[in-house]
Amino acid sequence: MRINFLFFLRSCIFAAFEKQDSTLKALKPFDIAFVGLPNGAHEFFFELNDDFFSCFSDSEITHARLNARFILYKKNNMLDMEFFIQGKVELGCDRCMENYWQELDVHKMLYVKFGDKHEEQSDDVIIIPSTESHFDISQYLYEFVILGLPAKRVHPGGNKKEDNCDPGIIEQLDEYLTFGKNKGNKKEKDGSSTDSRWDALKNLKFN
């Protein structure tokens, strides 16, 4: 039993190191070497796909087809960074729970100054030690995508967006809402209070 446990423990440790190594390799292209570059604009292009988002353990995105354009404006005393992210990611619809492709178009700026230590002055201004030679933009690309996700996630479409949802799920929701409304009306006529669960469903809007 002890031998089996030790074998299992070693396997887990090996798998963890293997995953960490693969993550470092996948994110290496995003570690920008700015030392040695002349002052001025420098352009980089990246693909943010499934492999990219799998590097972030807490990511809600598993499937993505995004293209990122990164422009580094090198100056004597700071770095201006401009991010353009376009494409689509797969999300779950809040209405019918089916997955759909959400279009994204993100534009962000980041300003990097040099100092004695790492410090975040604001959401778009950070300080890094003057001894640094590289800057990893992978985490910022990830965060900009997450911040670009809509608060309400539903299938795209016209005025009646539910037409693009799973018709079976929409039909079931309509049945539940109708049943809850009728049941609530009956209880009101009988002088009894309504079920709070149906009250919450009645307030839902699907267009």
C-alpha positions in Angstrom: 0.0 0.0 0.0 2.8 2.4 0.9 4.6 1.7 -2.4 1.4 2.4 -4.4 1.0 5.7 -2.5 4.6 6.8 -3.2 4.2 5.9 -6.8 0.9 7.9 -7.0 2.6 10.8 -5.3 5.6 10.8 -7.7 3.2 10.6 -10.6 1.3 13.7 -9.4 4.5 15.6 -8.9 5.8 14.7 -12.3 2.5 15.7 -13.9 2.5 19.0 -12.1 6.1 19.8 -13.3 5.2 18.6 -16.8 2.2 20.9 -17.0 4.2 23.8 -15.6 6.9 23.2 -18.2 4.4 23.1 -21.0 2.8 26.4 -19.8 6.2 28.1 -19.7 6.9 27.0 -23.2 3.5 28.1 -24.5 3.8 31.6 -22.9 7.5 32.2 -23.8 6.7 34.1 -27.0 4.7 36.7 -24.9 7.8 37.6 -22.9 8.9 40.6 -24.8 12.6 41.5 -24.8 12.7 45.3 -24.9 16.4 45.8 -24.0 18.4 46.3 -27.2 15.4 47.6 -29.2 15.8 51.1 -30.6 13.4 53.9 -29.5 10.2 53.9 -31.6 7.4 51.6 -32.4 7.8 47.8 -32.5 4.9 45.6 -33.7 4.1 42.0 -32.6 1.3 39.6 -33.6 0.0 36.7 -31.6 -2.8 34.0 -31.8 -4.8 33.6 -28.6 -6.3 30.1 -29.0 -7.3 27.2 -26.8 -3.7 26.4 -25.8 -3.2 30.0 -24.7 -6.2 30.0 -22.3 -5.4 26.5 -21.0 -2.3 28.1 -19.4 -4.6 29.9 -16.9 -6.1 27.6 -14.4 -9.0 29.8 -13.5 -10.0 30.7 -17.0 -13.6 30.5 -18.0 -12.6 30.4 -21.6 -11.7 27.0 -23.1 -12.2 27.7 -26.8 -11.1 30.9 -28.5 -10.1 32.2 -32.0 -8.5 35.5 -31.3 -5.8 37.5 -33.0 -3.7 40.0 -30.9 -1.7 42.9 -32.3 0.7 44.4 -29.8 2.6 47.6 -30.4 5.5 48.6 -28.1 6.5 52.2 -28.2 9.9 52.4 -26.6 11.1 55.7 -25.1 14.1 56.7 -23.1 12.4 56.5 -19.7 9.2 54.4 -20.2 7.4 51.9 -22.4 4.0 52.6 -24.0 2.1 49.5 -24.9 -1.0 49.2 -27.1 -3.1 46.1 -27.4 -5.6 45.2 -30.1 -7.5 42.0 -29.7 -10.1 40.8 -32.2 -11.9 37.5 -32.9 -14.3 35.4 -30.9 -14.6 33.2 -27.8 -17.0 30.4 -26.9 -19.4 31.3 -24.0 -22.5 29.8 -22.4 -25.7 31.5 -23.2 -27.5 32.9 -20.0 -30.8 32.2 -21.6 -30.7 28.7 -23.0 -27.4 27.5 -21.5 -26.1 26.4 -24.9 -22.6 27.5 -26.1 -22.3 30.2 -28.7 -19.5 32.3 -30.2 -19.1 35.8 -28.9 -17.4 38.4 -31.1 -14.7 40.5 -29.3 -13.0 43.8 -30.3 -10.7 45.0 -27.5 -8.3 48.0 -27.5 -6.2 48.8 -24.4 -3.2 50.9 -23.4 -0.6 50.1 -20.7 2.1 52.5 -19.6 5.3 51.0 -18.0 7.7 53.2 -16.1 11.1 52.3 -14.6 11.8 52.4 -10.9 13.2 50.5 -7.9 10.6 47.8 -7.6 7.4 46.3 -9.1 4.5 48.6 -8.3 1.0 49.2 -9.8 0.2 52.9 -9.8 -3.2 52.4 -11.5 -5.1 50.1 -13.8 -3.0 51.2 -16.8 0.2 52.4 -15.2 2.8 50.1 -13.6 6.4 50.4 -12.5 9.1 47.8 -13.0 12.7 47.7 -11.8 15.1 49.5 -14.1 17.2 46.3 -14.2 14.5 44.4 -16.1 15.1 43.4 -19.7 11.9 41.5 -20.5 8.2 42.2 -20.0 5.6 39.4 -20.0 2.3 40.5 -21.7 0.5 37.2 -21.5 -1.3 38.0 -18.2 -2.4 41.4 -19.5 -3.7 39.9 -22.8 -5.7 37.3 -20.7 -7.1 40.0 -18.4 -8.1 42.3 -21.3 -10.0 39.5 -22.9 -11.9 38.7 -19.7 -12.7 42.4 -19.1 -14.0 42.5 -22.7 -16.6 39.8 -22.1 -20.2 41.1 -22.0 -22.0 41.1 -18.6 -25.1 39.6 -20.3 -24.2 36.6 -22.4 -26.8 35.6 -25.0 -26.9 34.4 -28.5 -26.4 37.3 -31.0 -29.2 38.2 -33.3 -31.9 40.8 -34.0 -34.7 42.1 -31.8 -35.8 38.6 -30.9 -32.4 37.1 -29.9 -34.1 34.1 -28.5 -34.7 32.9 -32.0 -31.0 31.8 -32.1 -31.3 29.9 -28.8 -32.0 26.2 -28.4 -35.8 26.1 -29.3 -36.3 23.2 -26.9 -34.9 25.0 -23.9 -36.9 28.2 -24.8 -40.1 26.2 -25.0 -39.5 24.6 -21.6 -38.7 28.0 -20.1 -42.0 29.4 -21.5 -43.9 26.4 -20.1 -42.3 26.9 -16.6 -43.1 30.7 -16.7 -46.6 30.1 -17.8 -47.2 27.4 -15.2 -45.7 29.6 -12.5 -47.8 32.6 -13.5 -51.0 30.6 -13.5 -50.2 29.0 -10.2 -49.4 32.4 -8.7 -52.7 33.9 -10.0 -54.7 31.0 -8.5 -53.0 31.5 -5.1 -53.7 35.2 -5.3 -57.4 34.5 -5.9 -57.5 32.0 -3.0 -55.9 34.7 -0.8 -52.7 32.9 -0.2 -49.2 34.2 -0.9 -47.3 33.2 -4.1 -44.2 31.0 -4.2 -41.1 33.3 -4.3 -39.4 30.9 -6.7 -42.1 31.6 -9.3 -42.0 35.3 -8.6 -38.3 35.3 -9.5 -39.0 33.5 -12.7 -41.8 35.8 -13.7 -39.4 38.7 -13.5 -37.1 37.2 -16.1 -37.0 38.8 -19.5 -35.7 36.9 -22.5 -35.5 39.5 -25.2 
